[in-house]
């Protein structure tokens, strides 16, 4: 048996040696530019190559489906129900006018019930809230089974290409990315802990350490980020607010500058990272019992922004992740502080992987593994001009104005719904609002009839 095992041992050693050499070289090629703060353009070339492969796969998929007389599913781009925007008064008047008999009395009519029935059915068929918490549909296939489960079976070429992509993503990219992520988090914990024990004069190193660690984590996702309007980047003494798609929004923004984070204290690995970060940089962490104390939260935020030496606070006012298609209601707490607000719009390219985190379906570890086994994370970040609360404007109006600016810049749908509906029921205030609108309509019509009675 010795003559058989010896060549096998040599072959195994050679394979391990090659793997170690390739892995170590890859780490050097990635980490060294991060430390120096430069990019050598490999990720951009990788992205352009993927786009060409996706184009070929889409053409081949359509051709193969035509040969087999199969129907390819095409998602609706503008929603299921397309209708012009109109007010409650206009729709009710149209309903009354379309009836067989038109009452001349300005009072409640049974036909008015049909308006609310129709709106209810439209909401069930095309629920603009629920569909914001599911993966964004793609027009073409990106060779990921999570976006189209049947396309890989259309032709042999597509099956081979999909299998090759599977091997590249799980056999090479995933191990490399996990190693990079562990390195970035490990460096952040170790180096920030060390800086925390140094005299105050050495704390300037904290910013360098944070930037380096976040940039390594960005490389672990093969993130290709385009930053626009850098002259509007958030400054000390302000609050940065952004739309929220995924937990990695944090490292996407922190890759381009340092922020003070706000959040609840956690246990486990996240708790270790939080405790290390706060030793070298003024982050704001709350105990579970303190999060619901709005006055305490507002006071600590106000004290932070009053100190111009501290980094801007990073907050996601939606309070939950939305699927990269819209912006939902901003909580007003961040806009009651009375400081400058720096809006930021983030938009991900879904062709390279679904960045949305559906927390009710995937845990954090599962989600991160899905992200690291995707092709890449490609996104654009727009820094909008700073905004301040205007005279006579309350916190809710200010929040809606900031949200509208973010939605317009990011090409997102501006929705008034609360993201908390992801797990909760519709608040009674939304129902009461429709009742008030209808009551106001009835009263206005009835009141005008009283003021000008018929002879």
Buried (B, 14 or more C-beta within 10 A) or exposed (E): EEEEEEEEEEEEEEEEEEEEEEBEEBBEEBBEBBEEEEEEEEBEEBBEEBBEBBEEBBEBBBEBBEEEEEEBEEEEEEEEEEEEEEEBBEBBBEBBEEEEEEEEEBEEBEBBEBBBEEEEEBBEEBEBBEBBBEBBBBEBBBBBEEBBEEBBEBBEEBEEBBEEBBEEBEEEBBEBBBBBBEBBBEBBBEBBBBBBEEEEEEBEBBBBBBBBBBBBBBBBBBBBBEBEEEEBBBBBBBBBBBBBBBBBBBBBBBBBBBBBBBBEBEEEEEEBBBBBBBBBBBBBBBEEEEEEEEEBBBEBBEEBBEEEEBBBBBBBBBBBBBBBBBBBBBBBBBBBBEBBBBBBBBBBBBBBBBBBBBBEEBEEEEBBBBBBBBBBBBBBBBBBEBBEBEEEBEBBBBBBBBBBBBBEBBEBBBBEBBBBBBEEEEEEEEEEEEEEEBEEBBEEBBEEBEEEEEE
